[in-house]
Amino acid sequence: MKSSLTKRTTDHSNGGSFSFSFYCDNCGREWKSPVTPFESGGFTAIAHEEARQLIWAQEHKTAFDMANLEAHFHFNNCPDEGMWVCDDCFDAQGSRLCRKCS
């Protein structure tokens, strides 16, 4: 799995769906990705448990990668600190840095 955009993330995925929370590197404000259902490839029988687990792992990775990409629209990068911060922690009008650095 790729590393998370933000320093802190939580995986809310379960056997039936995938979802992740990303947190502002400054204040900790949460953005939670939309829930993505586990498609399972039609493997539901116990005899196919190994195949189902492999498909779940691949779908989990894909869902995380998509959520990680979408997180770019919810956080701003501070080039000085390398942090990803929410709009409230970013000085979009002035310095284009996080409020901590500006």
N, C-alpha and C positions, 0 to 999 in steps of 0.2 A: 504494500500500500504506500502511496506517496505520502510525504510528510504533510501535515496540516498547514494551511495558510496561516492561521493564528497559532500562538504558542499553546493555547489550551483548547481542547475539543472534547466533546462527549459523544459516544456512540450509543444511540437509543435503539439500535436494530434488534430485531427478535426473529423468530422463525418464520414470520409472515410478512415482515416489512423492514425497510431501512430508513433511518433518519439520523441526522447528526446535528449537534449544536457547536457553533463556533463562538468564541468569546473575544471581545475587544481586548487587545494586549495592554491597554491602559486602565480602563475602568471595569472591565469584565462584563459589559453588556452583552447579552446573548442574542444570537441570531440562529434560529432553528430551521434546518432545511425542510422542504416539503417531504411528506412520507411517500416512499416509493414501494409499491407492493412487490413481494417476492413472486416471480412468475413460476418458478420451480420446474419448468420444462416438462410438466406433466408427470414428473416422478413423485408419487405420493405413497406408493406401497413400500412396506418394510423391506422387501427384497431389493429395492432400488435405493436404499438409504445412502449408500456410498456415493452413488451418482448424484443424488439430490444434494448431499453435502458439498460436493465439488461445484455443482451449479450455484448453490447458495454462496459459496466463497467467491466465485467469479462475479455474481450479481452484486454482492456486498462491495467488492473492490470498485466496480463500475459506478455504483450509487455513491460511494465516497468520493470518487474522482469528480463526478458531476456536481455534488454538493460543494466540494472544495473549489471548483471553478466558479460556481454561482456565488460563493462567499466573496469573491472579488467585487461584486456589485454592492455589497453591504459594508465593506470596510475600505479604508484608505491607507495607502502605504506612506509612512514617514521615512524619507530617504536618509535622514540623519541617524535615526535609531533602528531602522529596519523593521519597526513594529507595524502591525496592521490594526488600525483603530477605527472606531465607529465615527459617524458624522459629528457627534457632540464633542469628541476628543480631537477633531481635526480642524485646523485653521484654513479652510478652503478659500477664504477671501483674501488673506494676506500672504503669509509666508509659504503656504503649501506644505507645511510641516504639522506634526501633531502639536497640540497646545502646550505640551510639556517642553518641546524644543523651541517653539516660536516666542 
